[in-house]
Amino acid sequence: MTVSFDPAHPPIILEGWVTGPRRTVKVRLALDTGATDTLIRATVLAAAGIVPPATAPRRRMRSATGGATAPFVRVRQLLVLGRTRADFPVAAFDLPPAVMYDGLLGLDFFRGLVLTLDFARGLVRLDPRRPWWRFWG
C-alpha cells in the first residue's frame, strides 16, 4: 500500500486502527524510524478496552528528550498501511499534550516487510518481503 505525505512538513502521520476487547479505535501515528517499539497513548488504548494491568511488563524507553518506563500491552490488531499485526505488543505511553497524534509507529511494526520512504515524491510504501532484484530494472 502507498500513501502520500508532505515531505516539507514532518512528521509523517499515518492513519490506522487499533482493536481491543471493547472496540476498534482510529489512531494517528507518527512514523518513527528511530523508535524500536510502537507506542500508543494510554487513553486511546483505554477507549479500545485495553488497560495495562499492574503486572504488565514494563520497559525503559529512550528518546531525544530523555527516557521513561512504560507498560507493554498486546492489542488484538493494529492496522496501518493496509497491514494488520495481530496480538501485537505496544507501549501504553502518554505523549505530551501538545503532540497532535496518538503515538509512534516503530520499527517493530515493519519487521519482515519492505518500507520505502520516497521524500522526492512524498510517498510511503509498504510491501511484503520480496527479493531485492524485483525493485530494480
SERO-4910 file (N, C-alpha, C, O; in steps of 0.05 Angstrom, whole numbers):
BEGIN
 pado doro    nc1    nc2    nc3   cac1   cac2   cac3    cc1    cc2    cc3    oc1    oc2    oc3
  Met    A     17    -23      0      0      0      0     18     25      0     39     25     13
  Thr    A      9     45    -14     24     70    -16      6     93     -7    -17     95    -15
  Val    A     17    111      9      3    135     18     22    159     14     46    156     14
  Ser    A     10    182     11     26    206      7     30    221     33     14    218     52
  Phe    A     51    238     34     56    255     57     70    280     46     80    281     23
  Asp    A     71    301     62     84    326     54    112    325     65    117    329     89
  Pro    A    132    321     47    160    319     57    170    345     68    191    345     82
  Ala    A    157    367     63    166    393     74    156    398    103    165    416    116
  His    A    137    381    112    125    385    138    124    359    154    103    346    156
  Pro    A    147    352    166    147    327    183    131    333    208    127    356    214
  Pro    A    123    313    222    128    284    218    109    272    198     90    284    189
  Ile    A    115    247    190     98    232    172     77    219    190     83    202    206
  Ile    A     52    227    186     29    217    202     14    197    185      5    202    163
  Leu    A     10    173    197     -5    152    184    -30    145    200    -29    144    224
  Glu    A    -52    141    186    -77    134    199    -78    103    201    -69     89    184
  Gly    A    -90     94    223    -93     66    227   -116     60    246   -131     77    253
  Trp    A   -117     35    254   -138     25    272   -126      6    292   -110    -11    285
  Val    A   -133     10    318   -125     -8    339   -150    -22    350   -170     -8    356
  Thr    A   -149    -48    353   -172    -63    362   -166    -75    389   -145    -88    393
  Gly    A   -184    -71    408   -182    -82    434   -207    -99    440   -223   -104    422
  Pro    A   -210   -107    465   -233   -124    472   -260   -109    471   -281   -121    467
  Arg    A   -259    -82    473   -285    -67    473   -292    -57    446   -316    -59    438
  Arg    A   -273    -47    431   -279    -36    404   -254    -30    388   -232    -33    398
  Thr    A   -258    -21    364   -236    -12    346   -236     18    346   -256     31    343
  Val    A   -212     30    349   -208     58    351   -189     68    329   -169     56    324
  Lys    A   -197     90    316   -179    102    296   -156    116    310   -160    129    330
  Val    A   -132    113    299   -108    125    310    -92    140    289    -93    133    265
  Arg    A    -78    161    297    -59    175    280    -32    171    292    -27    179    315
  Leu    A    -14    157    277     12    150    288     34    163    271     32    164    246
  Ala    A     54    174    285     77    185    271     96    163    264    104    147    282
  Leu    A    105    161    239    124    141    231    151    149    243    161    171    238
  Asp    A    163    132    260    187    139    274    208    117    269    208     96    283
  Thr    A    226    121    250    246    101    244    268    100    266    285     83    265
  Gly    A    267    118    285    285    117    307    275    102    331    289     98    351
  Ala    A    249     95    330    236     80    352    237     50    347    228     41    326
  Thr    A    247     35    365    248      6    362    220     -6    367    213    -27    356
  Asp    A    205      7    385    178     -3    392    156     17    385    161     41    383
  Thr    A    132      6    381    109     23    375     97     31    402     95     15    421
  Leu    A     88     56    404     74     65    428     49     79    420     48     93    400
  Ile    A     29     76    437      3     89    433     -6    101    460     -2     88    481
  Arg    A    -18    124    459    -28    137    484    -45    118    500    -62    104    489
  Ala    A    -41    118    526    -56    100    544    -86    107    542   -102     89    545
  Thr    A    -93    132    538   -121    140    537   -135    128    512   -158    121    513
  Val    A   -120    126    490   -131    115    465   -134     85    469   -155     74    461
  Leu    A   -115     72    481   -117     43    486   -141     38    505   -155     18    501
  Ala    A   -144     54    525   -167     51    543   -194     53    528   -212     38    535
  Ala    A   -196     71    509   -220     73    493   -226     47    478   -250     41    472
  Ala    A   -205     32    471   -209      6    457   -214    -16    477   -219    -39    469
  Gly    A   -212    -10    503   -216    -30    524   -190    -43    533   -190    -65    545
  Ile    A   -167    -31    527   -141    -42    535   -130    -25    557   -121     -2    553
  Val    A   -129    -36    581   -118    -23    604    -96    -40    615   -100    -63    622
  Pro    A    -71    -29    617    -49    -45    627    -54    -54    656    -59    -38    673
  Pro    A    -52    -80    661    -55    -89    689    -30    -82    705     -9    -75    693
  Ala    A    -32    -82    731     -9    -75    747     15    -93    742     38    -86    747
  Thr    A      9   -117    733     30   -137    728     42   -136    700     59   -152    692
  Ala    A     33   -116    683     43   -114    656     73   -110    655     83    -94    672
  Pro    A     87   -123    637    116   -119    635    122    -90    628    108    -77    612
  Arg    A    142    -79    640    150    -51    635    178    -50    623    195    -66    631
  Arg    A    182    -32    605    208    -28    593    216      1    593    199     19    592
  Arg    A    241      5    594    252     32    593    253     41    563    263     26    546
  Met    A    242     64    558    241     74    531    258    100    531    257    116    549
  Arg    A    274    103    509    291    127    507    282    143    483    273    133    463
  Ser    A    286    169    486    280    187    463    300    210    464    317    212    481
  Ala    A    298    227    444    316    250    443    312    269    467    330    284    474
  Thr    A    289    267    479    283    285    502    287    272    529    281    284    549
  Gly    A    296    247    529    300    233    555    290    205    554    289    193    532
  Gly    A    282    195    577    272    168    578    249    165    598    245    182    615
  Ala    A    235    143    596    213    137    614    209    107    614    217     93    595
  Thr    A    195     97    634    187     69    635    158     68    628    141     83    638
  Ala    A    151     48    611    123     45    602    114     16    603    131     -2    597
  Pro    A     89     11    610     79    -16    609     73    -24    580     65     -8    563
  Phe    A     78    -50    574     72    -60    548     47    -78    550     44    -94    568
  Val    A     29    -74    530      5    -90    528      3   -101    500     17    -92    482
  Arg    A    -15   -121    496    -19   -132    470    -46   -122    460    -66   -124    474
  Val    A    -46   -112    435    -71   -104    422    -80   -127    405    -64   -142    394
  Arg    A   -106   -131    402   -116   -153    385   -106   -149    357    -97   -168    344
  Gln    A   -109   -124    347    -99   -119    320    -90    -90    318   -102    -72    331
  Leu    A    -70    -86    302    -61    -59    294    -60    -59    264    -45    -74    252
  Leu    A    -76    -42    251    -77    -40    222    -66    -13    213    -78      8    220
  Val    A    -45    -13    197    -33     12    186    -22      5    159    -11    -17    155
  Leu    A    -25     23    140    -15     19    113    -24     -7    100    -10    -20     85
  Gly    A    -49    -15    107    -60    -39     95    -49    -65    107    -56    -87     98
  Arg    A    -33    -63    128    -20    -87    140    -31    -90    169    -31    -71    184
  Thr    A    -40   -114    175    -51   -119    202    -30   -136    217    -20   -156    207
  Arg    A    -25   -128    242     -9   -143    261    -28   -152    283    -41   -135    296
  Ala    A    -30   -178    287    -47   -189    308    -32   -195    333     -8   -202    332
  Asp    A    -45   -192    356    -33   -197    382     -6   -182    384     14   -194    390
  Phe    A     -7   -156    378     17   -140    374     23   -124    400      5   -111    411
  Pro    A     48   -126    409     55   -111    434     60    -81    428     74    -74    409
  Val    A     49    -64    445     54    -35    443     58    -24    471     49    -36    491
  Ala    A     72     -3    472     76     11    498     52     30    502     44     44    484
  Ala    A     41     29    526     19     47    534     33     72    546     40     71    570
  Phe    A     35     92    531     51    115    539     38    141    530     30    144    507
  Asp    A     35    160    548     22    185    541     43    205    533     60    213    548
  Leu    A     41    214    508     58    235    497     49    262    509     27    264    520
  Pro    A     66    282    507     59    308    518     33    318    504     28    312    481
  Pro    A     17    334    519     -9    343    508     -6    359    482    -25    359    466
  Ala    A     16    372    477     20    388    453     23    371    428     20    381    406
  Val    A     30    345    431     33    327    409      6    321    397    -13    313    411
  Met    A      3    326    371    -23    324    358    -29    297    345    -46    295    327
  Tyr    A    -15    276    353    -21    249    343    -22    230    366    -16    237    389
  Asp    A    -30    205    361    -37    186    382    -14    168    390    -17    153    409
  Gly    A      8    168    376     30    151    383     52    150    362     51    166    343
  Leu    A     70    132    365     92    128    347     92    100    335     89     80    350
  Leu    A     94     98    309     96     72    296    125     66    292    139     78    276
  Gly    A    134     46    308    163     39    309    171     18    290    154      7    275
  Leu    A    196     12    290    208     -8    271    196    -36    275    196    -52    256
  Asp    A    187    -42    299    176    -69    304    153    -76    286    149    -99    279
  Phe    A    137    -56    278    114    -60    260    123    -69    233    108    -83    219
  Phe    A    147    -61    224    156    -66    197    173    -90    193    182    -96    170
  Arg    A    178   -105    214    195   -129    211    184   -148    190    160   -155    190
  Gly    A    201   -158    172    193   -177    151    180   -163    128    170   -177    110
  Leu    A    179   -137    127    166   -122    105    186   -104     92    209   -100    102
  Val    A    179    -92     70    196    -72     56    182    -45     59    160    -41     48
  Leu    A    195    -27     73    185      0     77    202     19     59    226     19     61
  Thr    A    188     34     42    202     53     25    192     81     32    167     87     31
  Leu    A    210     99     38    204    127     43    215    143     20    240    145     17
  Asp    A    198    154      3    206    169    -20    201    199    -15    179    209    -19
  Phe    A    222    213     -5    219    241      2    217    259    -23    206    281    -22
  Ala    A    228    250    -46    226    266    -70    197    268    -80    189    288    -90
  Arg    A    182    246    -77    154    245    -86    134    248    -63    110    252    -68
  Gly    A    144    246    -38    125    247    -15    108    223    -13     84    225     -9
  Leu    A    120    199    -15    105    174    -14    117    155      6    142    153      9
  Val    A    100    141     20    107    118     38     95     94     26     71     93     19
  Arg    A    111     73     22    102     48     11    109     25     29    132     23     38
  Leu    A     90      7     33     95    -17     49     88    -41     32     66    -44     22
  Asp    A    108    -59     29    105    -83     13    112   -108     30    128   -105     48
  Pro    A    101   -131     23    111   -155     35    140   -160     27    149   -148      7
  Arg    A    154   -176     41    182   -182     34    183   -193      6    168   -211     -1
  Arg    A    201   -181    -10    205   -191    -37    235   -190    -43    250   -175    -30
  Pro    A    244   -207    -61    273   -206    -68    280   -178    -77    265   -165    -91
  Trp    A    304   -169    -70    313   -142    -77    313   -137   -107    309   -114   -116
  Trp    A    318   -157   -123    321   -152   -152    294   -145   -165    294   -135   -188
  Arg    A    272   -150   -152    246   -143   -164    241   -113   -162    223   -102   -176
  Phe    A    257    -99   -146    253    -70   -144    270    -55   -165    266    -31   -169
  Trp    A    289    -68   -177    307    -55   -196    301    -64   -224    295    -87   -230
  Gly    A    304    -44   -242    302    -51   -271    275    -48   -282    271    -54   -306
***
